Amino acid sequence: MRPGLLIRQAGWDLLVPFLILGAVLRLHPLLPWLLYAYTVLLLLLRLLALAAGLRPPRPPEGERLPHTLYHLLYGLDVALLLWARWWIWAALWALIWALAALSERRR
């Protein structure tokens, strides 16, 4: 797996655990609000895409990242929120994870 490919396809997904960690540790007062806004936006977009029957584009065979990577990242996001006892946000991220898996299965 090439680092450029990893950053290009999963760049934001790699940053989200750091955003969550910064938010739960209150490293900056705006980080929780940024996390809340991103979570709600991502959840709405996932729901709308599934309702409209949209599917994510499929990258060429040699440029696909393993689905396991995304499951690990979503699992890490949920685990960090559970660790911080942010129960509602952990549930929302678990729902985002399930919707992502469902849309991938539809592909």
N, C-alpha and C positions, 0 to 999 in steps of 0.2 A: 504494500500500500504506500503510495507516494504521499509525502507531506503536503504538497500543493493540492493534490486531489482531496485530501482530508479537509483542508482548510476551505477549499472552494465549495465542497458539497455539504459540509457539516460545521462550517465556521461558527454560525450563531449558536447552534446546538452545543458546541463546545464551550461557549462563553456563559451559557445560562447557569450551569452549576456554580460558577464564580459569582454571578449576580445574586443567586439565591443565598449563597454563603455570606456575601457582603450584606445582604438585606437582613438576614436573621441575626447576624452579629452586630447590626446597626453601625456599620463602618461609616455610613454617610446617611443623613436623614432623608435624602431623596431616593435611595436605593429601594426601600420597601414600596414606595409609590411607583417606581419604574417597574418593579416586579409585578405589582397588582395590574398595572395597565397592560403589560405584555401578556400576562396570563389571560386576562379577559379577552384581549384582542385575538390571541392565538386560539382560544376556545371557540370564539364566535366564528373565526375563519374556518376552523375544522368542521364545525357544525354546518355552516353554510355550504362548504364544499361537498360534504356528504349528502346533504339534502338536495343539492343540485346535480348530484351524480358525477361531479368532477373527479378526475383521477390525476395524481401527480405524474409529471412526465417521466418516462423511463430513460435513464442515461444509457449510453452504449455499453455493451457487455464488459469491456475492459476497464470501464470507469465507474463501476458500481461499488459502493461501500457495502460491507456486510450489514445486514439488518440487525445483527447482534449488537453492533456499535450503538445504534439508535436506542435499542432496548436497554442497554447499559446506561446510556445517558439519561433516559427518562426515569429509569429505576433510581439512579443517583439523585436526580431532582426530587423525586418523591421521598427518598430516604432522608435527604437533608431537611426537607420540610417536616417530616415526621419527627426527626431528631429535635428540631426546634419547637415542636408541639404546635405547629401551625396547621391544625387539623383540616380546616376548610380548604386551605390552599393546597395541601397535600392531596386532598380528595379531587380538587379541580385538576391538578397535574396528573393524577391517576386516570381521570376521565380523558384528558388530552392524549395520554399514552394509549388508552384503549381505542380512541378515535383514529389515531395514527396507525395503529395495528390493523384496524378494520379497513381503512382506506388502502393500506398496502396489500391486504388480502384481496381487495376488489381489483387491484391492478392485475 
